[in-house]
Amino acid sequence: MAVDPWDTVLDTAGATEETVTVDLGMARVAGIRSELPVPRDRVLGVEAPERPRIR
């Protein structure tokens, strides 16, 4: 199954094992990237807090 970020199903596989591929136009990709600005909002150089180690 191929699903976009808004839970729209783009294509599904049948009852047997198969590969599903979809074509996305670059305009659609640009639109998704503008609506989901994850790369823009990331903070570089911030590390995750250290967790205690289990011995």
PDBQT receptor file of N, H, CA, C and O in Angstrom, charges set to zero:
ATOM      1  N   MET A   1       0.841  -1.164   0.000  1.00  0.00    +0.000 N 
ATOM      2  CA  MET A   1       0.000   0.000   0.000  1.00  0.00    +0.000 C 
ATOM      3  C   MET A   1       0.888   1.230   0.000  1.00  0.00    +0.000 C 
ATOM      4  O   MET A   1       1.870   1.292   0.740  1.00  0.00    +0.000 OA
ATOM      5  N   ALA A   2       0.555   2.187  -0.809  1.00  0.00    +0.000 N 
ATOM      6  H   ALA A   2      -0.243   2.136  -1.410  1.00  0.00    +0.000 HD
ATOM      7  CA  ALA A   2       1.241   3.475  -0.834  1.00  0.00    +0.000 C 
ATOM      8  C   ALA A   2       0.254   4.532  -0.352  1.00  0.00    +0.000 C 
ATOM      9  O   ALA A   2      -0.844   4.671  -0.891  1.00  0.00    +0.000 OA
ATOM     10  N   VAL A   3       0.668   5.277   0.676  1.00  0.00    +0.000 N 
ATOM     11  H   VAL A   3       1.560   5.164   1.114  1.00  0.00    +0.000 HD
ATOM     12  CA  VAL A   3      -0.215   6.261   1.312  1.00  0.00    +0.000 C 
ATOM     13  C   VAL A   3       0.528   7.583   1.409  1.00  0.00    +0.000 C 
ATOM     14  O   VAL A   3       1.715   7.603   1.734  1.00  0.00    +0.000 OA
ATOM     15  N   ASP A   4      -0.159   8.691   1.130  1.00  0.00    +0.000 N 
ATOM     16  H   ASP A   4      -1.123   8.675   0.866  1.00  0.00    +0.000 HD
ATOM     17  CA  ASP A   4       0.488   9.993   1.250  1.00  0.00    +0.000 C 
ATOM     18  C   ASP A   4       0.419  10.479   2.701  1.00  0.00    +0.000 C 
ATOM     19  O   ASP A   4      -0.216   9.828   3.530  1.00  0.00    +0.000 OA
ATOM     20  N   PRO A   5       1.052  11.599   3.023  1.00  0.00    +0.000 N 
ATOM     21  CA  PRO A   5       1.084  12.074   4.410  1.00  0.00    +0.000 C 
ATOM     22  C   PRO A   5      -0.283  12.404   5.010  1.00  0.00    +0.000 C 
ATOM     23  O   PRO A   5      -0.397  12.538   6.228  1.00  0.00    +0.000 OA
ATOM     24  N   TRP A   6      -1.308  12.535   4.192  1.00  0.00    +0.000 N 
ATOM     25  H   TRP A   6      -1.215  12.427   3.202  1.00  0.00    +0.000 HD
ATOM     26  CA  TRP A   6      -2.643  12.855   4.685  1.00  0.00    +0.000 C 
ATOM     27  C   TRP A   6      -3.559  11.633   4.680  1.00  0.00    +0.000 C 
ATOM     28  O   TRP A   6      -4.781  11.779   4.688  1.00  0.00    +0.000 OA
ATOM     29  N   ASP A   7      -2.989  10.444   4.668  1.00  0.00    +0.000 N 
ATOM     30  H   ASP A   7      -1.996  10.325   4.662  1.00  0.00    +0.000 HD
ATOM     31  CA  ASP A   7      -3.721   9.170   4.693  1.00  0.00    +0.000 C 
ATOM     32  C   ASP A   7      -4.549   8.903   3.450  1.00  0.00    +0.000 C 
ATOM     33  O   ASP A   7      -5.509   8.134   3.507  1.00  0.00    +0.000 OA
ATOM     34  N   THR A   8      -4.207   9.510   2.341  1.00  0.00    +0.000 N 
ATOM     35  H   THR A   8      -3.427  10.135   2.295  1.00  0.00    +0.000 HD
ATOM     36  CA  THR A   8      -4.862   9.195   1.082  1.00  0.00    +0.000 C 
ATOM     37  C   THR A   8      -4.156   7.988   0.478  1.00  0.00    +0.000 C 
ATOM     38  O   THR A   8      -2.948   8.018   0.245  1.00  0.00    +0.000 OA
ATOM     39  N   VAL A   9      -4.915   6.927   0.227  1.00  0.00    +0.000 N 
ATOM     40  H   VAL A   9      -5.896   6.903   0.416  1.00  0.00    +0.000 HD
ATOM     41  CA  VAL A   9      -4.337   5.720  -0.360  1.00  0.00    +0.000 C 
ATOM     42  C   VAL A   9      -4.095   5.978  -1.842  1.00  0.00    +0.000 C 
ATOM     43  O   VAL A   9      -5.026   6.281  -2.587  1.00  0.00    +0.000 OA
ATOM     44  N   LEU A  10      -2.835   5.855  -2.265  1.00  0.00    +0.000 N 
ATOM     45  H   LEU A  10      -2.078   5.608  -1.660  1.00  0.00    +0.000 HD
ATOM     46  CA  LEU A  10      -2.474   6.106  -3.654  1.00  0.00    +0.000 C 
ATOM     47  C   LEU A  10      -2.561   4.847  -4.504  1.00  0.00    +0.000 C 
ATOM     48  O   LEU A  10      -2.901   4.913  -5.685  1.00  0.00    +0.000 OA
ATOM     49  N   ASP A  11      -2.253   3.697  -3.906  1.00  0.00    +0.000 N 
ATOM     50  H   ASP A  11      -1.977   3.643  -2.946  1.00  0.00    +0.000 HD
ATOM     51  CA  ASP A  11      -2.355   2.421  -4.605  1.00  0.00    +0.000 C 
ATOM     52  C   ASP A  11      -2.276   1.298  -3.581  1.00  0.00    +0.000 C 
ATOM     53  O   ASP A  11      -1.696   1.468  -2.508  1.00  0.00    +0.000 OA
ATOM     54  N   THR A  12      -2.851   0.165  -3.908  1.00  0.00    +0.000 N 
ATOM     55  H   THR A  12      -3.322   0.026  -4.779  1.00  0.00    +0.000 HD
ATOM     56  CA  THR A  12      -2.808  -0.986  -3.009  1.00  0.00    +0.000 C 
ATOM     57  C   THR A  12      -2.395  -2.223  -3.784  1.00  0.00    +0.000 C 
ATOM     58  O   THR A  12      -2.569  -2.306  -4.999  1.00  0.00    +0.000 OA
ATOM     59  N   ALA A  13      -1.847  -3.178  -3.055  1.00  0.00    +0.000 N 
ATOM     60  H   ALA A  13      -1.706  -3.111  -2.068  1.00  0.00    +0.000 HD
ATOM     61  CA  ALA A  13      -1.474  -4.456  -3.651  1.00  0.00    +0.000 C 
ATOM     62  C   ALA A  13      -2.678  -5.394  -3.603  1.00  0.00    +0.000 C 
ATOM     63  O   ALA A  13      -3.664  -5.137  -2.913  1.00  0.00    +0.000 OA
ATOM     64  N   GLY A  14      -2.568  -6.474  -4.347  1.00  0.00    +0.000 N 
ATOM     65  H   GLY A  14      -1.767  -6.682  -4.908  1.00  0.00    +0.000 HD
ATOM     66  CA  GLY A  14      -3.625  -7.472  -4.344  1.00  0.00    +0.000 C 
ATOM     67  C   GLY A  14      -3.469  -8.430  -3.171  1.00  0.00    +0.000 C 
ATOM     68  O   GLY A  14      -2.803  -8.114  -2.185  1.00  0.00    +0.000 OA
ATOM     69  N   ALA A  15      -4.078  -9.583  -3.284  1.00  0.00    +0.000 N 
ATOM     70  H   ALA A  15      -4.619  -9.839  -4.085  1.00  0.00    +0.000 HD
ATOM     71  CA  ALA A  15      -4.058 -10.566  -2.212  1.00  0.00    +0.000 C 
ATOM     72  C   ALA A  15      -2.732 -11.314  -2.128  1.00  0.00    +0.000 C 
ATOM     73  O   ALA A  15      -2.428 -11.911  -1.096  1.00  0.00    +0.000 OA
ATOM     74  N   THR A  16      -1.940 -11.290  -3.194  1.00  0.00    +0.000 N 
ATOM     75  H   THR A  16      -2.186 -10.805  -4.033  1.00  0.00    +0.000 HD
ATOM     76  CA  THR A  16      -0.650 -11.975  -3.184  1.00  0.00    +0.000 C 
ATOM     77  C   THR A  16       0.473 -10.960  -2.990  1.00  0.00    +0.000 C 
ATOM     78  O   THR A  16       0.252  -9.753  -3.095  1.00  0.00    +0.000 OA
ATOM     79  N   GLU A  17       1.668 -11.451  -2.710  1.00  0.00    +0.000 N 
ATOM     80  H   GLU A  17       1.847 -12.431  -2.625  1.00  0.00    +0.000 HD
ATOM     81  CA  GLU A  17       2.811 -10.574  -2.513  1.00  0.00    +0.000 C 
ATOM     82  C   GLU A  17       3.168  -9.889  -3.825  1.00  0.00    +0.000 C 
ATOM     83  O   GLU A  17       3.309 -10.545  -4.857  1.00  0.00    +0.000 OA
ATOM     84  N   GLU A  18       3.314  -8.566  -3.781  1.00  0.00    +0.000 N 
ATOM     85  H   GLU A  18       3.199  -8.033  -2.943  1.00  0.00    +0.000 HD
ATOM     86  CA  GLU A  18       3.697  -7.806  -4.962  1.00  0.00    +0.000 C 
ATOM     87  C   GLU A  18       4.280  -6.472  -4.550  1.00  0.00    +0.000 C 
ATOM     88  O   GLU A  18       4.160  -6.066  -3.394  1.00  0.00    +0.000 OA
ATOM     89  N   THR A  19       4.903  -5.796  -5.480  1.00  0.00    +0.000 N 
ATOM     90  H   THR A  19       5.000  -6.126  -6.419  1.00  0.00    +0.000 HD
ATOM     91  CA  THR A  19       5.483  -4.477  -5.237  1.00  0.00    +0.000 C 
ATOM     92  C   THR A  19       4.543  -3.418  -5.786  1.00  0.00    +0.000 C 
ATOM     93  O   THR A  19       4.057  -3.525  -6.912  1.00  0.00    +0.000 OA
ATOM     94  N   VAL A  20       4.296  -2.402  -4.984  1.00  0.00    +0.000 N 
ATOM     95  H   VAL A  20       4.691  -2.315  -4.070  1.00  0.00    +0.000 HD
ATOM     96  CA  VAL A  20       3.426  -1.304  -5.400  1.00  0.00    +0.000 C 
ATOM     97  C   VAL A  20       4.307  -0.087  -5.643  1.00  0.00    +0.000 C 
ATOM     98  O   VAL A  20       5.106   0.288  -4.785  1.00  0.00    +0.000 OA
ATOM     99  N   THR A  21       4.161   0.525  -6.802  1.00  0.00    +0.000 N 
ATOM    100  H   THR A  21       3.512   0.220  -7.499  1.00  0.00    +0.000 HD
ATOM    101  CA  THR A  21       4.885   1.764  -7.098  1.00  0.00    +0.000 C 
ATOM    102  C   THR A  21       3.889   2.819  -7.545  1.00  0.00    +0.000 C 
ATOM    103  O   THR A  21       2.872   2.505  -8.164  1.00  0.00    +0.000 OA
ATOM    104  N   VAL A  22       4.187   4.056  -7.232  1.00  0.00    +0.000 N 
ATOM    105  H   VAL A  22       5.013   4.310  -6.730  1.00  0.00    +0.000 HD
ATOM    106  CA  VAL A  22       3.335   5.167  -7.663  1.00  0.00    +0.000 C 
ATOM    107  C   VAL A  22       4.224   6.250  -8.249  1.00  0.00    +0.000 C 
ATOM    108  O   VAL A  22       5.381   6.395  -7.856  1.00  0.00    +0.000 OA
ATOM    109  N   ASP A  23       3.688   6.997  -9.173  1.00  0.00    +0.000 N 
ATOM    110  H   ASP A  23       2.748   6.880  -9.492  1.00  0.00    +0.000 HD
ATOM    111  CA  ASP A  23       4.382   8.133  -9.759  1.00  0.00    +0.000 C 
ATOM    112  C   ASP A  23       3.847   9.411  -9.120  1.00  0.00    +0.000 C 
ATOM    113  O   ASP A  23       2.639   9.642  -9.078  1.00  0.00    +0.000 OA
ATOM    114  N   LEU A  24       4.761  10.231  -8.627  1.00  0.00    +0.000 N 
ATOM    115  H   LEU A  24       5.742  10.043  -8.661  1.00  0.00    +0.000 HD
ATOM    116  CA  LEU A  24       4.379  11.524  -8.071  1.00  0.00    +0.000 C 
ATOM    117  C   LEU A  24       5.021  12.605  -8.910  1.00  0.00    +0.000 C 
ATOM    118  O   LEU A  24       6.225  12.572  -9.162  1.00  0.00    +0.000 OA
ATOM    119  N   GLY A  25       4.232  13.555  -9.339  1.00  0.00    +0.000 N 
ATOM    120  H   GLY A  25       3.253  13.582  -9.135  1.00  0.00    +0.000 HD
ATOM    121  CA  GLY A  25       4.780  14.682 -10.076  1.00  0.00    +0.000 C 
ATOM    122  C   GLY A  25       5.577  15.579  -9.145  1.00  0.00    +0.000 C 
ATOM    123  O   GLY A  25       5.297  15.636  -7.948  1.00  0.00    +0.000 OA
ATOM    124  N   MET A  26       6.549  16.266  -9.673  1.00  0.00    +0.000 N 
ATOM    125  H   MET A  26       6.776  16.220 -10.646  1.00  0.00    +0.000 HD
ATOM    126  CA  MET A  26       7.384  17.146  -8.851  1.00  0.00    +0.000 C 
ATOM    127  C   MET A  26       6.573  18.283  -8.245  1.00  0.00    +0.000 C 
ATOM    128  O   MET A  26       6.928  18.782  -7.177  1.00  0.00    +0.000 OA
ATOM    129  N   ALA A  27       5.502  18.702  -8.894  1.00  0.00    +0.000 N 
ATOM    130  H   ALA A  27       5.214  18.296  -9.762  1.00  0.00    +0.000 HD
ATOM    131  CA  ALA A  27       4.646  19.750  -8.324  1.00  0.00    +0.000 C 
ATOM    132  C   ALA A  27       3.963  19.232  -7.056  1.00  0.00    +0.000 C 
ATOM    133  O   ALA A  27       3.820  19.968  -6.079  1.00  0.00    +0.000 OA
ATOM    134  N   ARG A  28       3.543  17.968  -7.076  1.00  0.00    +0.000 N 
ATOM    135  H   ARG A  28       3.658  17.370  -7.870  1.00  0.00    +0.000 HD
ATOM    136  CA  ARG A  28       2.915  17.374  -5.878  1.00  0.00    +0.000 C 
ATOM    137  C   ARG A  28       3.935  17.247  -4.748  1.00  0.00    +0.000 C 
ATOM    138  O   ARG A  28       3.622  17.526  -3.591  1.00  0.00    +0.000 OA
ATOM    139  N   VAL A  29       5.150  16.827  -5.083  1.00  0.00    +0.000 N 
ATOM    140  H   VAL A  29       5.405  16.601  -6.023  1.00  0.00    +0.000 HD
ATOM    141  CA  VAL A  29       6.206  16.714  -4.078  1.00  0.00    +0.000 C 
ATOM    142  C   VAL A  29       6.503  18.092  -3.468  1.00  0.00    +0.000 C 
ATOM    143  O   VAL A  29       6.633  18.214  -2.250  1.00  0.00    +0.000 OA
ATOM    144  N   ALA A  30       6.609  19.112  -4.299  1.00  0.00    +0.000 N 
ATOM    145  H   ALA A  30       6.503  19.012  -5.289  1.00  0.00    +0.000 HD
ATOM    146  CA  ALA A  30       6.871  20.471  -3.811  1.00  0.00    +0.000 C 
ATOM    147  C   ALA A  30       5.732  20.946  -2.912  1.00  0.00    +0.000 C 
ATOM    148  O   ALA A  30       5.975  21.597  -1.896  1.00  0.00    +0.000 OA
ATOM    149  N   GLY A  31       4.496  20.626  -3.278  1.00  0.00    +0.000 N 
ATOM    150  H   GLY A  31       4.298  20.098  -4.103  1.00  0.00    +0.000 HD
ATOM    151  CA  GLY A  31       3.344  21.009  -2.453  1.00  0.00    +0.000 C 
ATOM    152  C   GLY A  31       3.375  20.337  -1.096  1.00  0.00    +0.000 C 
ATOM    153  O   GLY A  31       3.117  20.979  -0.077  1.00  0.00    +0.000 OA
ATOM    154  N   ILE A  32       3.688  19.048  -1.071  1.00  0.00    +0.000 N 
ATOM    155  H   ILE A  32       3.897  18.527  -1.899  1.00  0.00    +0.000 HD
ATOM    156  CA  ILE A  32       3.765  18.322   0.200  1.00  0.00    +0.000 C 
ATOM    157  C   ILE A  32       4.877  18.908   1.063  1.00  0.00    +0.000 C 
ATOM    158  O   ILE A  32       4.692  19.109   2.264  1.00  0.00    +0.000 OA
ATOM    159  N   ARG A  33       6.023  19.181   0.460  1.00  0.00    +0.000 N 
ATOM    160  H   ARG A  33       6.173  19.018  -0.515  1.00  0.00    +0.000 HD
ATOM    161  CA  ARG A  33       7.140  19.730   1.224  1.00  0.00    +0.000 C 
ATOM    162  C   ARG A  33       6.823  21.109   1.788  1.00  0.00    +0.000 C 
ATOM    163  O   ARG A  33       7.304  21.458   2.866  1.00  0.00    +0.000 OA
ATOM    164  N   SER A  34       6.026  21.895   1.079  1.00  0.00    +0.000 N 
ATOM    165  H   SER A  34       5.635  21.612   0.203  1.00  0.00    +0.000 HD
ATOM    166  CA  SER A  34       5.665  23.223   1.594  1.00  0.00    +0.000 C 
ATOM    167  C   SER A  34       4.641  23.120   2.721  1.00  0.00    +0.000 C 
ATOM    168  O   SER A  34       4.625  23.965   3.616  1.00  0.00    +0.000 OA
ATOM    169  N   GLU A  35       3.787  22.095   2.690  1.00  0.00    +0.000 N 
ATOM    170  H   GLU A  35       3.800  21.408   1.963  1.00  0.00    +0.000 HD
ATOM    171  CA  GLU A  35       2.778  21.914   3.731  1.00  0.00    +0.000 C 
ATOM    172  C   GLU A  35       3.324  21.177   4.951  1.00  0.00    +0.000 C 
ATOM    173  O   GLU A  35       2.804  21.353   6.053  1.00  0.00    +0.000 OA
ATOM    174  N   LEU A  36       4.354  20.361   4.781  1.00  0.00    +0.000 N 
ATOM    175  H   LEU A  36       4.777  20.218   3.885  1.00  0.00    +0.000 HD
ATOM    176  CA  LEU A  36       4.998  19.635   5.875  1.00  0.00    +0.000 C 
ATOM    177  C   LEU A  36       6.456  20.086   5.951  1.00  0.00    +0.000 C 
ATOM    178  O   LEU A  36       7.336  19.425   5.400  1.00  0.00    +0.000 OA
ATOM    179  N   PRO A  37       6.714  21.187   6.618  1.00  0.00    +0.000 N 
ATOM    180  CA  PRO A  37       8.066  21.754   6.616  1.00  0.00    +0.000 C 
ATOM    181  C   PRO A  37       9.015  21.087   7.608  1.00  0.00    +0.000 C 
ATOM    182  O   PRO A  37       9.711  21.778   8.351  1.00  0.00    +0.000 OA
ATOM    183  N   VAL A  38       9.052  19.778   7.632  1.00  0.00    +0.000 N 
ATOM    184  H   VAL A  38       8.487  19.216   7.029  1.00  0.00    +0.000 HD
ATOM    185  CA  VAL A  38       9.909  19.061   8.587  1.00  0.00    +0.000 C 
ATOM    186  C   VAL A  38      11.376  19.447   8.437  1.00  0.00    +0.000 C 
ATOM    187  O   VAL A  38      12.007  19.782   9.440  1.00  0.00    +0.000 OA
ATOM    188  N   PRO A  39      11.955  19.417   7.228  1.00  0.00    +0.000 N 
ATOM    189  CA  PRO A  39      13.369  19.805   7.129  1.00  0.00    +0.000 C 
ATOM    190  C   PRO A  39      13.632  21.246   7.586  1.00  0.00    +0.000 C 
ATOM    191  O   PRO A  39      14.685  21.530   8.155  1.00  0.00    +0.000 OA
ATOM    192  N   ARG A  40      12.691  22.145   7.342  1.00  0.00    +0.000 N 
ATOM    193  H   ARG A  40      11.835  21.914   6.879  1.00  0.00    +0.000 HD
ATOM    194  CA  ARG A  40      12.870  23.547   7.745  1.00  0.00    +0.000 C 
ATOM    195  C   ARG A  40      12.874  23.688   9.267  1.00  0.00    +0.000 C 
ATOM    196  O   ARG A  40      13.591  24.531   9.807  1.00  0.00    +0.000 OA
ATOM    197  N   ASP A  41      12.069  22.861   9.969  1.00  0.00    +0.000 N 
ATOM    198  H   ASP A  41      11.487  22.177   9.530  1.00  0.00    +0.000 HD
ATOM    199  CA  ASP A  41      11.912  22.989  11.413  1.00  0.00    +0.000 C 
ATOM    200  C   ASP A  41      12.933  22.189  12.217  1.00  0.00    +0.000 C 
ATOM    201  O   ASP A  41      12.965  22.296  13.443  1.00  0.00    +0.000 OA
ATOM    202  N   ARG A  42      13.761  21.396  11.555  1.00  0.00    +0.000 N 
ATOM    203  H   ARG A  42      13.734  21.309  10.559  1.00  0.00    +0.000 HD
ATOM    204  CA  ARG A  42      14.711  20.584  12.305  1.00  0.00    +0.000 C 
ATOM    205  C   ARG A  42      15.783  21.472  12.943  1.00  0.00    +0.000 C 
ATOM    206  O   ARG A  42      16.096  22.557  12.454  1.00  0.00    +0.000 OA
ATOM    207  N   VAL A  43      16.315  20.985  14.021  1.00  0.00    +0.000 N 
ATOM    208  H   VAL A  43      16.060  20.104  14.419  1.00  0.00    +0.000 HD
ATOM    209  CA  VAL A  43      17.362  21.698  14.747  1.00  0.00    +0.000 C 
ATOM    210  C   VAL A  43      18.632  20.873  14.629  1.00  0.00    +0.000 C 
ATOM    211  O   VAL A  43      18.716  19.770  15.170  1.00  0.00    +0.000 OA
ATOM    212  N   LEU A  44      19.611  21.401  13.928  1.00  0.00    +0.000 N 
ATOM    213  H   LEU A  44      19.543  22.297  13.488  1.00  0.00    +0.000 HD
ATOM    214  CA  LEU A  44      20.856  20.676  13.732  1.00  0.00    +0.000 C 
ATOM    215  C   LEU A  44      21.757  20.840  14.947  1.00  0.00    +0.000 C 
ATOM    216  O   LEU A  44      21.780  21.894  15.583  1.00  0.00    +0.000 OA
ATOM    217  N   GLY A  45      22.478  19.809  15.252  1.00  0.00    +0.000 N 
ATOM    218  H   GLY A  45      22.460  18.952  14.735  1.00  0.00    +0.000 HD
ATOM    219  CA  GLY A  45      23.425  19.874  16.348  1.00  0.00    +0.000 C 
ATOM    220  C   GLY A  45      22.832  19.587  17.714  1.00  0.00    +0.000 C 
ATOM    221  O   GLY A  45      23.546  19.639  18.715  1.00  0.00    +0.000 OA
ATOM    222  N   VAL A  46      21.549  19.287  17.779  1.00  0.00    +0.000 N 
ATOM    223  H   VAL A  46      20.969  19.244  16.966  1.00  0.00    +0.000 HD
ATOM    224  CA  VAL A  46      20.920  18.961  19.056  1.00  0.00    +0.000 C 
ATOM    225  C   VAL A  46      20.892  17.450  19.179  1.00  0.00    +0.000 C 
ATOM    226  O   VAL A  46      20.360  16.748  18.319  1.00  0.00    +0.000 OA
ATOM    227  N   GLU A  47      21.469  16.968  20.256  1.00  0.00    +0.000 N 
ATOM    228  H   GLU A  47      21.901  17.538  20.955  1.00  0.00    +0.000 HD
ATOM    229  CA  GLU A  47      21.514  15.524  20.464  1.00  0.00    +0.000 C 
ATOM    230  C   GLU A  47      20.398  15.096  21.397  1.00  0.00    +0.000 C 
ATOM    231  O   GLU A  47      19.908  15.883  22.207  1.00  0.00    +0.000 OA
ATOM    232  N   ALA A  48      20.009  13.855  21.272  1.00  0.00    +0.000 N 
ATOM    233  H   ALA A  48      20.406  13.216  20.614  1.00  0.00    +0.000 HD
ATOM    234  CA  ALA A  48      18.988  13.297  22.154  1.00  0.00    +0.000 C 
ATOM    235  C   ALA A  48      19.555  13.194  23.567  1.00  0.00    +0.000 C 
ATOM    236  O   ALA A  48      20.754  12.973  23.735  1.00  0.00    +0.000 OA
ATOM    237  N   PRO A  49      18.705  13.353  24.588  1.00  0.00    +0.000 N 
ATOM    238  CA  PRO A  49      19.201  13.220  25.955  1.00  0.00    +0.000 C 
ATOM    239  C   PRO A  49      19.756  11.813  26.187  1.00  0.00    +0.000 C 
ATOM    240  O   PRO A  49      19.239  10.831  25.655  1.00  0.00    +0.000 OA
ATOM    241  N   GLU A  50      20.791  11.740  26.971  1.00  0.00    +0.000 N 
ATOM    242  H   GLU A  50      21.211  12.539  27.404  1.00  0.00    +0.000 HD
ATOM    243  CA  GLU A  50      21.421  10.453  27.243  1.00  0.00    +0.000 C 
ATOM    244  C   GLU A  50      20.534   9.649  28.183  1.00  0.00    +0.000 C 
ATOM    245  O   GLU A  50      20.016  10.171  29.169  1.00  0.00    +0.000 OA
ATOM    246  N   ARG A  51      20.372   8.387  27.864  1.00  0.00    +0.000 N 
ATOM    247  H   ARG A  51      20.793   7.962  27.063  1.00  0.00    +0.000 HD
ATOM    248  CA  ARG A  51      19.544   7.497  28.688  1.00  0.00    +0.000 C 
ATOM    249  C   ARG A  51      20.449   6.645  29.568  1.00  0.00    +0.000 C 
ATOM    250  O   ARG A  51      21.564   6.302  29.173  1.00  0.00    +0.000 OA
ATOM    251  N   PRO A  52      19.973   6.306  30.754  1.00  0.00    +0.000 N 
ATOM    252  CA  PRO A  52      20.790   5.434  31.605  1.00  0.00    +0.000 C 
ATOM    253  C   PRO A  52      20.984   4.075  30.951  1.00  0.00    +0.000 C 
ATOM    254  O   PRO A  52      20.060   3.544  30.335  1.00  0.00    +0.000 OA
ATOM    255  N   ARG A  53      22.162   3.518  31.080  1.00  0.00    +0.000 N 
ATOM    256  H   ARG A  53      22.912   3.949  31.581  1.00  0.00    +0.000 HD
ATOM    257  CA  ARG A  53      22.458   2.229  30.483  1.00  0.00    +0.000 C 
ATOM    258  C   ARG A  53      22.072   1.103  31.423  1.00  0.00    +0.000 C 
ATOM    259  O   ARG A  53      22.275   1.192  32.634  1.00  0.00    +0.000 OA
ATOM    260  N   ILE A  54      21.524   0.064  30.868  1.00  0.00    +0.000 N 
ATOM    261  H   ILE A  54      21.358  -0.009  29.884  1.00  0.00    +0.000 HD
ATOM    262  CA  ILE A  54      21.163  -1.117  31.655  1.00  0.00    +0.000 C 
ATOM    263  C   ILE A  54      22.383  -2.014  31.700  1.00  0.00    +0.000 C 
ATOM    264  O   ILE A  54      22.975  -2.317  30.664  1.00  0.00    +0.000 OA
ATOM    265  N   ARG A  55      22.755  -2.434  32.878  1.00  0.00    +0.000 N 
ATOM    266  H   ARG A  55      22.274  -2.188  33.719  1.00  0.00    +0.000 HD
ATOM    267  CA  ARG A  55      23.932  -3.299  33.028  1.00  0.00    +0.000 C 
ATOM    268  C   ARG A  55      23.523  -4.718  33.260  1.00  0.00    +0.000 C 
ATOM    269  O   ARG A  55      24.379  -5.590  33.409  1.00  0.00    +0.000 OA
TER     270      ARG A  55
